Amino acid sequence: MAVTVHEVAAREFADQVVAAGTLRAEESTEISANVTERVEELRFEDGHKVAAGELLAVLSAEEEQGILDSAEATLEEEQRELRRLEPLVGRGVSEADVAARRTRLAVAQARIAQVRAQLADRRITAPFAGRVGLRRISPGALVEPGDVITTLDKTATMKLDFTVPETFLDTLRPGLAIDARSGAFPGRDFRGEVSEIDSRVDPVTRAVAVRALIPNPDDALRPGMLMTVTLDRNPRSSVAVPERAIVPVGEVKAVFRIVDGVARRVTLDTGRREPGWVEVLEGLDEGDLVVTDGVLSLRDGAEVTIEGRYKGPVGAYDPKSGQSS
């Protein structure tokens, strides 16, 4: 019989866990007002980047500004009176009168600080640098405490939260490299590293929560996206054979090895599978020839003729090109 064969060689294998994770911004907040007031101005554009401390919204503050002007006038009056009375102590003016005037001066200063704080509540600024979201209100709208004006996310680095089985605890450590993919960007790998590992294991799922950091220099990733994470443990070099060479007989897995032009069935102890390949723990050595095409018609001890070499597994089908990669 004419067959196609493959020369057994070592390949890199690792135990893998694939987990689904959710992206979060490095820093994230909702921009809202602390007071009930009318919006006078919005100083940002939807989706634009803003700097820390940049003014985002201005609320109406006519009443507070009037109160501040009155308080500053009162402060000036108290300062004048204190300057007039201090030289007259002992000459018709008592220490008690001066002390009372100093108290009134302190009250005026505290009142100004209070009104300035109220004015600051009407000027809403960015707590950190990042990218704002869509406007939720328009100028002229009346906002109340808790009403969201927009969102703000710091996305130069993204946090990816996911869970892995507790059996991977001996592998997990800060700095461990991860690969993540998103359905929004087919074929693109996002590299990151583990930053934190939760201090507890969930007693129900026996899984531990992990957080990884992924650089996002081009702002491709957005908070809330679903990503698939792949983690490797126990990396090793093992003998491997093509999947198509395996001949299952019940629960037993075997291959046909070519020895002096004769096909001999060999039972295998297999390990991990990867697309197109199977790890062989016992049964074959590097350099052995195994049959990849023609196995269904073979019998143990059949004489064979080698007509070709195995060229590798067929890649995944690409629906865009209509071809396999």
Number of C-alpha atoms within 10 A of each C-alpha: 13 12 19 20 25 22 17 19 16 16 14 11 21 16 14 14 13 15 16 17 24 15 21 23 21 17 16 18 16 15 21 18 22 15 15 15 18 18 22 17 15 18 12 18 14 13 15 12 15 22 13 11 12 15 16 19 21 22 25 18 19 10 9 16 15 12 16 20 13 12 20 16 13 19 21 14 13 21 17 12 15 19 12 12 17 16 11 13 14 9 8 7 13 13 13 10 14 20 13 12 19 16 13 17 21 15 16 21 17 14 18 20 14 13 18 16 12 17 19 14 16 23 17 21 20 20 16 17 17 23 21 24 19 14 15 11 15 14 13 14 12 15 20 14 11 13 17 16 21 19 20 24 23 20 25 18 18 25 22 29 22 20 21 21 15 17 11 16 13 8 12 19 14 13 13 14 18 18 18 22 19 18 11 12 11 8 9 12 13 17 16 22 18 20 17 16 18 12 8 11 17 13 8 6 11 13 19 20 18 20 22 25 23 25 16 16 11 8 12 10 24 14 17 12 14 20 22 16 25 15 19 18 14 9 11 11 12 20 21 26 26 24 17 16 24 21 19 11 9 6 6 12 16 19 26 26 24 22 14 9 13 17 25 21 20 15 18 18 13 18 14 15 17 12 11 13 18 22 23 20 15 13 13 21 16 12 12 14 22 28 28 24 19 16 18 9 8 18 13 12 14 15 16 19 14 13 11 13 15 15 9 10 12 10 11 10 11 10 8 6 8 8 10 10 9
